Amino acid sequence: MANTNRTSFAIDGLITLLLFGLALWLRATDLAHFVTADEHNWVYRSGVFLHAYLTGNYPGTSVWLTPGVTTTWLGSASLAVYYQLHQADIQRPFLEWLLSFSRNKVDLDILIIMRWSMALFTAAMAAVIYGLTRKLWPRPLALLGALFLLTDPHLLSVSRIIGHDALVTMLMMASLLSFLCARQALNVSERKSLLCQTRSKQALMLQTSISKGETPSFGVRAMPWVWLILSGGLAGLGVLSKATAMFLIPFVGLIAVADVWVNRARLKFWSLGLLVWGGSLWLAFIAGWPAAWVDPLGKTWDVINNAFLSSAGLEDADIQPFVTIPKLGYSYYLVNGAYKLSLPVTIGLILAGIGGWQMFRRRTITLNRLIKNDLFWLALFALLFGLFMSLGVKRSPRYSLPTFPALGFVAAWGWLYLLRRFQPAFVLAGLGAAAIVLTLLYAPYYFTYYNPLLGGAMTAPHMVRIGWGEGMDEVGRWLDAQPETYVDQVGARYTATLHPFFQGQIASPDSPELDYVTFYIKQSQSGYPSTEILRYFEHQGALHHVRLNGIDYAQIYQGPAMTPVTRTSQGAGPLAYRPASIYAPIGESYAVDLLWPADAISTTGDRPITLTLHLPDSEPALDAPGLVVEPAPGVVVSRHQFALPADLPRAEYELRVGDRTIGMVKARRLTMPDHFQPLDYTVHFLKLRGIDRRLENHRLLIDLAWQAWPAAVNDYTVFIQLLDENGQRISGVDVAPQPGFSQLDRKEIMLTHYDLPIPENTPPGSYKLLIGLYYFIGDELINIGAETLPEPVQLGQPSE
């Protein structure tokens, strides 16, 4: 008997280790692939939290009233480890470094180590949950449910990032299971008490039954109070993770009330037991949050107020209308949850429903038996928590995550009930392998999973919100593969998800002077910047599509952007305008598209609309008429072509339709004259694009074409030297162009002119031309580079 128990314990110990290893492998593989939209905030908050804690500013550890304390503790530990590993490279005091993180960008190396802490914690919690379920159910059910839990794509996706949704999910489930263990331990305690009171044959038989492990407790031996304290402590950590864990308070009360309804003798135990549970919750809440050490009641109220009062007036959908998907209302979590359920769990839940119906028809189910059944309480927890979230105003598929582990164990029962005639080992092996393989199909973009039974990638974009940053990494990688992408500017939302993968500048998708415009699926679903603009770019054709597991997540278009026009009244004037280049190119043709509301202008007339390019405070203006056309359904544009003269002043011009100014454009030189010899030298954010040189009356006349690449940071002095074959200076000039290089806009070209006198006694031959730049810091000359041109200057007779 003892050997059997030891063997069973050893098997469960080995399974626990294997589950931990599998969970960690799934969670810690390829963590650097993409960044989600909220993680930069958690890096920043963790730095502020740890700085406040280390400096004794305990109220300063209140960085987020969600409250997200367990997340910031994990993040703080990660930052401490990272600093120890990279202290020589950081070269800053630890406390100073903790306050250096940006709220708009994230360092990928720091993020990876934070994600590792999350992966380790959630993998360990998956093993803990298996251990708890083994106290309640036979090994096949506990193991299959644990496999469904750790391979669930929805839970797996948030277990691989720094955040609080995975933490609260694991802690709530562990707390609920511990509470159910307390109830089972109470059953065992009562039976042992019965054995002590009588030596009857029935009692001896009961004792034998218990000793053989035939009670439904499957190993629960600890006192009920220990389990209650553990459950309450885990619930407190759950509330420290996210306030939604407070749902456990009424739910465990409901379990206790139902247990008393079945057995009135337990009223005294549960009256005191719930106080012990609640006290453990509150003590864990206070102990885990330094801000609550100095103001326990105040912080308790702050979290309650934030969860149920302050945050109840704002809904994400009020900010983002999501015009391309239906308003799901109270069915939001039902629909989104169904799309996120894994395939094995979905089928298992259907099977569990069939099995439950069969048992109901055979009248083997009674209310008392349901109340005593732990799986019933998991199913009820999932149902009531889903209703609880549906009645609130906050909307995100992640918020319903705490229901997923519970549904996984119910689904495991459904599979085992259907396949009860087969050996459990074969069932576990087959279903476990299938769950792992089906999940790995979506690696590393587990966020892209949508239930194939509901249409998956085909229907999900038309039904639910999609996108939290996955795919923006591929946008960045594609852009970075383009030539010299660091000088480019791209328009995108969710900029923090793009920064780690893109060297250039990032601005809003409707900003001027963009080289590329990218639209992400979530913004397209919300109709940002407008549905007309989205249709316009769709008609233009994307340079690149980012498709992940069958879903078109992002599109990259050639810039510039379509800039919205502020409308004075509904239907008056164009909606937006889009120039053909980032500046109006001096001396070249210049096209501008005006986007019009489809219901406010006719495309059948032949009367052109005139767009005017006007320099403020100046009479001369350039006009460009254009007819209104509809190149694609819902895309109504008028196209205007300007011929910009070569002597057009460098200035900022108004774009006018009639007497109304709709926007401003800059006239800048973007190309060098055709007769210039091309060059390609880059130094300190400047590029020498071309040269024109000629000899006239003992003088070498040189014109240079400089281009800001992307924008100069100093007003440099240009030096040009004519050198003989020995490198000796024959002639030269040093000139600081006016206006200075720092006045150039991004990619703008400036022509500079130089006059080098040729000494009369200079012998004919080949001479080198050296061109360089320098500037001063105080009295110190900083030479930033020089280039000797490969083509020499040929000098004839001095008299020439």
Salt bridges, closest charged atoms under 4 A:
ASP12 OD2 - ARG134 NE 3.02
ASP12 OD1 - ARG139 NE 2.94
ASP30 OD2 - HIS33 ND1 3.42
GLU39 OE1 - ARG115 NH2 2.57
GLU96 OE2 - ARG92 NE 3.18
ASP165 OD2 - HIS164 ND1 3.70
ASP165 OD1 - LYS242 NZ 2.63
ASP165 OD2 - ARG398 NE 3.01
GLU190 OE1 - ARG266 NH2 2.78
ASP259 OD2 - ARG266 NH1 2.70
ASP302 OD2 - LYS299 NZ 3.44
GLU315 OE2 - ARG395 NE 3.99
ASP316 OD2 - ARG465 NH1 2.78
ASP374 OD1 - ARG183 NH2 2.82
ASP473 OD2 - ARG477 NH1 2.52
GLU474 OE2 - HIS33 NE2 3.73
GLU474 OE2 - ARG477 NH1 3.36
GLU484 OE2 - LYS687 NZ 3.27
ASP488 OD1 - LYS747 NZ 2.76
GLU513 OE2 - LYS666 NZ 3.32
ASP515 OD2 - ARG746 NH1 2.44
ASP515 OD1 - LYS747 NZ 2.91
ASP552 OD2 - HIS545 ND1 2.97
ASP593 OD2 - ARG639 NE 3.59
GLU654 OE1 - HIS614 ND1 3.60
GLU654 OE1 - ARG656 NE 2.81
ASP680 OD1 - LYS687 NZ 2.92
ASP692 OD2 - HIS675 NE2 3.84
ASP692 OD2 - ARG694 NH1 2.89
GLU696 OE2 - ARG694 NE 3.75
ASP703 OD2 - ARG694 NH1 3.36
ASP703 OD1 - HIS753 ND1 2.69
ASP745 OD2 - ARG650 NH2 3.94
ASP745 OD1 - LYS666 NZ 3.43
ASP745 OD2 - ARG668 NE 2.70
GLU748 OE2 - ARG650 NE 2.49
GLU748 OE1 - ARG668 NE 3.64
ASP755 OD1 - ARG699 NE 2.73
GLU791 OE2 - ARG693 NH2 3.60
